[in-house]
Structure formats: C-alpha cells, structure tokens
Amino acid sequence: MHIEFRHLRTIQAIHQAGGLSLAAEKLHITQSALSHQIKGLEDQAGVELFVRRSKPLKLSPAGLRLLKLAEQVLPQVQALQEEFSGLRDGSAGRMHIAIECHACFEWLFPVLERFRKNWGEVDVDIRPGLAFDAMPALLKEEVDLVVSSDPEDMPGVEFIELFDYAPVFVASGAHPLAQKSYVEAEDFRGETLITYPVERTRLDVFSQLLIPAKVEPAAIRQVELTAVILLLVASNRGVSVLPDWVVREVKYSSDYITRPLTKDGITRRLYAAVRTDDLQKPFMQQLLEFAGEEARKLQAV
C-alpha cells in the first residue's frame, strides 16, 4: 500500500469538514478529484475508509486508523518544514560554543542572555574547550564558535577580534609583593599560585611569563570559580593572575591588590573563531555584535 502525505491530509480534512464538498474546498481541489483520490486509496487498502450515506460523513474503523496515523505524522512534517524554513532564512540553527578562556564564562553569559531573547529557535550550548581540542572540533563542525586567545592560520576559519585584556597579578593587601609597583617571573618562585583547573600552557601566567623565564612556583592550587580564587587571595592563602576585566567586574573584597606583570605589562587579545561559511548567518552576525558590545562594556569599567 502506497500512502502519500496528500492521502493523510485528505483523510484529516474530510474528518474535520464532515463532507466532501467542504474538504475539497479546504484542500483547494475539486470534489471530483477528491472522490477519485479516495477511491484510489480504498482500492489500495482493499477496505472502505468511510461509512457511506452517513451525515456528516464518518470514517470507518480502517479510516480511523489512517486518521490516527495522519495526526501523528502531519504535525511532525509541519515542524520539519518550519525548521527547514528557519534554516533557509537564518532564523534557526545551532550555536555550540567552545571556550578556551576559563574566565570568559562570566563575560559570555550576558551575551547569551541577550542572544536567546532574539533567537529562541537557535540551539545554544557551551562546551569548555579546554577539555578537548576546540579548533579541530570547529573544522569538523562539532562546534560553531571557539573563544580563544591563540589565533591560528587555518583555511576556512576566521578569527574575529573581541577585545584586549591585561593579565594582572592579584595578591592580598598584606602580602609583601603588594609593596611592589609590578611583579616579575622570579617573584612567583616561592609562592602558592592559585589558578583555574586547566593545562598550564593555556594559562597566561605560564605561557607569557613563567615558562619563558623557566620559573616554577612553590605550589599550585587549582580552583574552579573566580569568586573563590579572589576570596583565597584576599585571605593571603596564595597569589593569582587573572584578566584585568575579571578583577574589575568581580569585586568581592577590598583586601586584595592588583599589579602589572613586568614593568611594561602584558597585553593579550581575545578572538572568536568562526567557520568562514557561517559568518553570513544572521544569528552568527548578531552574536558577534552582542559579544563586541559586551566587550566594550568591560573595557569601559
């Protein structure tokens, strides 16, 4: 038996209209064409689908079975059509984001809060890019955007500048290093360094300062939350290095100080890595726009 979507729509329309004339009008076909379609369907099924000479026209038990199928299948088909339509016009899609900057969760959440209000049909997810190789995942279309401070020359990928930031030394106001105007790599040699729980090569304090100087802290303590890092620092349980905007945004205590790394300071830049083909998607353009606006707010603090 060969059943087409039009057959399911026909059964549903006749059931709802209660007669051939109204159903044909609803389906935008002639009553004669509708009758011919029903006869062909009944010939295929080998059973009658309607109780003849009933007013309004009623479905037979076989017709009711077909109606049940129509009520299950047609809404799914309609939803799929709407989804495809959204993909074509750019109002729907997927935005899976990998973050190689642990502190960036706090900056990204306001961006996504604005984004979801405008793009409710876009599936948004965040994956900590430090737990896997984010850039290969971007190329394989496993994620759609990577937040990173390490741009690469990759065919088919664009690195969009977001904002510059300075990694700064953070310590208790009572710590001896608080008396210095800036800190250097050697100053970390006897300290407990409090960091996020990520590979040291992904941390600015190591990649930009300690590894080049071949300096190892006395101990390393890993902490997940920025707020907890600052509380431990304020309690003089160790020192840390955080992006300057994080320290300005999350001011939990006045008991800690910040100092530049090295006399001239260190500046880093954050990027959004996106596949070139995705840059023209309206929702991608607006996400990048929101990201830039939130970034400028951080720099204005």
KAZI-V76209 format. One record per residue. N is the residue number from 1. BURIAL is + if it has 24 or more other ideal C-beta (glycine too) atoms within 12 Angstrom, else -. Layout:
n->{N;N}
burial->{BURIAL;BURIAL}
This chain:
n->{1;2;3;4;5;6;7;8;9;10;11;12;13;14;15;16;17;18;19;20;21;22;23;24;25;26;27;28;29;30;31;32;33;34;35;36;37;38;39;40;41;42;43;44;45;46;47;48;49;50;51;52;53;54;55;56;57;58;59;60;61;62;63;64;65;66;67;68;69;70;71;72;73;74;75;76;77;78;79;80;81;82;83;84;85;86;87;88;89;90;91;92;93;94;95;96;97;98;99;100;101;102;103;104;105;106;107;108;109;110;111;112;113;114;115;116;117;118;119;120;121;122;123;124;125;126;127;128;129;130;131;132;133;134;135;136;137;138;139;140;141;142;143;144;145;146;147;148;149;150;151;152;153;154;155;156;157;158;159;160;161;162;163;164;165;166;167;168;169;170;171;172;173;174;175;176;177;178;179;180;181;182;183;184;185;186;187;188;189;190;191;192;193;194;195;196;197;198;199;200;201;202;203;204;205;206;207;208;209;210;211;212;213;214;215;216;217;218;219;220;221;222;223;224;225;226;227;228;229;230;231;232;233;234;235;236;237;238;239;240;241;242;243;244;245;246;247;248;249;250;251;252;253;254;255;256;257;258;259;260;261;262;263;264;265;266;267;268;269;270;271;272;273;274;275;276;277;278;279;280;281;282;283;284;285;286;287;288;289;290;291;292;293;294;295;296;297;298;299;300;301}
burial->{-;-;-;-;-;-;+;+;+;+;+;+;+;+;+;-;-;-;-;+;-;-;+;+;-;-;+;-;-;-;-;-;-;+;-;-;+;+;-;-;+;+;-;-;-;-;-;-;+;+;-;-;-;-;-;-;+;-;+;-;-;-;+;-;-;+;+;-;+;+;-;-;-;+;-;-;-;-;-;-;-;-;-;-;-;-;-;-;-;-;-;+;+;+;+;+;+;+;+;+;+;+;+;+;+;+;+;+;-;-;+;+;-;-;+;-;-;-;+;-;+;+;-;+;-;+;+;+;+;+;-;-;-;+;+;-;+;+;-;-;-;-;+;+;+;+;+;+;+;+;-;-;-;-;-;-;+;+;+;+;-;+;+;-;+;+;+;+;+;+;+;+;-;-;+;-;+;+;-;-;-;-;+;+;+;-;+;+;-;-;+;+;+;+;+;+;-;+;-;+;-;+;+;+;+;+;+;+;+;+;-;-;-;-;-;-;+;-;-;+;-;-;+;-;-;+;-;+;+;+;-;+;+;+;-;+;+;+;+;+;+;+;+;+;+;+;+;+;+;+;-;-;-;-;-;+;+;+;+;+;+;+;-;-;+;+;-;+;+;+;+;+;+;+;+;-;-;+;+;-;+;+;+;+;-;+;+;+;-;+;+;+;-;+;+;-;-;+;-;-;-}
